[in-house]
Amino acid sequence: MLIHTGRGKQSIVLDTRTEEGLDVVKRLVERADVVIQNFRPGGAESAGVGYDSCKAWNKDIIFLTLTHKP
């Protein structure tokens, strides 16, 4: 049985190094319930989209970090 877990989902690519990209992320977080990120440790913070930033944009946000150990 083949399950398509990503079926019907949408994606977007943003450059958070630009003001425009970071503004789009901010507007998405303001409307979101959950943020899931999988940057390497410290990567989300350096990209400007870490827990503190997301919490400032949406006080009720649930912030989930997924990490992978090789």
Residue pairs with C-beta under 8 A, 6 or more apart in sequence:
12 24
14 21
14 22
14 24
14 25
15 21
16 22
16 25
16 47
16 48
16 49
17 47
22 48
22 49
25 48
25 49
26 57
29 35
29 49
29 54
29 57
29 58
29 61
30 57
30 58
31 58
32 58
32 61
33 60
33 61
33 62
34 61
34 62
34 63
34 64
35 49
35 54
35 61
35 62
35 63
35 64
36 64
36 66
37 44
37 49
37 63
37 64
37 65
37 66
38 65
38 66
38 67
38 68
39 47
40 67
41 67
44 50
44 51
44 65
45 51
45 52
45 53
51 63
51 65
54 61
54 63
55 61
55 63
